[in-house]
């Protein structure tokens, strides 16, 4: 079961990543781009994810993944239930979401 502290543990060391509190949501950003957002009750994690792949992700694991809010459907975004994620899944989600918003050369250098 993943928590906000686990999200912080994986996001904090990433180059150019920083944490911000916006309307009670803990958000992780690179510049002005948000790549992770934790709901105020810490039950949901929104994350950067390709729009064209999210319906398949949600359909494959509906107990784990949820479509974005209607207002966020235009973005490359999907949500996950934190309690349904294990450490390895969370780490992969954080890295892939971060890689979507950071310059490609930064991601390549970090991921090696």
C-alpha positions in Angstrom: 0.0 0.0 0.0 1.6 3.3 -1.2 1.4 6.5 0.7 2.2 10.2 0.2 5.5 9.6 1.9 6.4 6.9 -0.6 5.6 9.3 -3.5 7.9 11.9 -1.9 10.6 9.3 -1.5 10.6 8.5 -5.2 10.0 12.0 -6.5 12.3 14.1 -4.3 15.6 12.8 -5.8 14.6 13.3 -9.4 16.4 16.1 -11.2 14.4 19.4 -11.5 11.6 18.0 -9.5 10.0 20.0 -6.7 7.0 19.7 -4.4 4.2 22.4 -4.1 1.0 22.6 -2.2 -1.9 23.8 -4.4 -5.4 24.0 -3.1 -4.7 21.2 -0.6 -3.2 18.9 -3.3 0.4 17.9 -2.9 1.9 18.4 -6.4 5.2 17.5 -7.9 6.5 19.6 -10.7 9.2 20.2 -13.2 9.2 23.9 -14.0 5.5 24.7 -14.5 4.5 21.2 -15.5 2.7 19.0 -12.9 3.6 15.3 -13.2 2.1 14.0 -10.0 -0.7 15.2 -7.8 -1.9 13.6 -4.5 -5.5 14.3 -3.4 -6.1 16.1 -0.1 -7.3 12.8 1.5 -4.2 11.1 0.1 -6.2 8.3 -1.5 -5.6 9.2 -5.2 -2.5 9.9 -7.2 -2.9 11.8 -10.5 0.0 11.4 -12.8 1.2 12.2 -16.3 0.3 9.5 -18.7 -0.3 9.3 -22.5 -4.0 10.2 -23.3 -4.2 7.6 -26.0 -3.3 4.8 -23.6 -5.2 5.7 -20.5 -8.6 4.0 -21.4 -6.8 0.7 -21.9 -4.9 1.1 -18.6 -8.2 1.8 -16.7 -10.0 -1.0 -18.5 -7.2 -3.5 -17.6 -7.2 -2.7 -13.9 -10.3 -0.7 -12.9 -9.7 -1.4 -9.2 -6.4 0.3 -9.4 -6.7 3.0 -12.1 -9.4 5.7 -12.6 -10.0 8.1 -15.5 -9.1 11.7 -14.8 -11.7 14.3 -13.7 -13.7 15.6 -16.6 -11.8 18.9 -16.4 -8.5 17.1 -16.8 -9.4 14.8 -19.7 -7.7 17.2 -22.2 -4.4 16.6 -20.5 -2.1 13.6 -20.6 -3.4 12.4 -17.2 -4.8 9.5 -15.3 -5.4 8.6 -11.6 -4.5 5.7 -9.4 -5.7 4.5 -6.0 -2.6 4.8 -3.8 -3.7 1.9 -1.6 -3.8 -0.4 -4.6 -0.1 0.3 -5.6 2.9 -1.5 -4.4 6.4 0.1 -4.1 7.6 -1.2 -7.5 4.5 0.0 -9.4 4.6 3.4 -7.6 8.3 3.8 -8.5 7.6 3.0 -12.1 4.7 5.4 -12.3 6.7 8.3 -10.7 9.7 7.7 -13.1 7.5 7.5 -16.2 5.4 10.5 -15.3 8.6 12.6 -14.5 10.2 11.5 -17.8 7.1 12.9 -19.7 7.7 16.4 -18.5 11.5 16.7 -18.0 13.7 17.5 -21.0 14.6 14.2 -22.8 18.3 14.7 -22.3 17.8 15.1 -18.5 15.7 11.9 -18.4 18.3 10.0 -20.5 21.2 11.1 -18.2 19.3 10.2 -15.0 18.0 6.9 -16.3 21.3 6.0 -17.8 
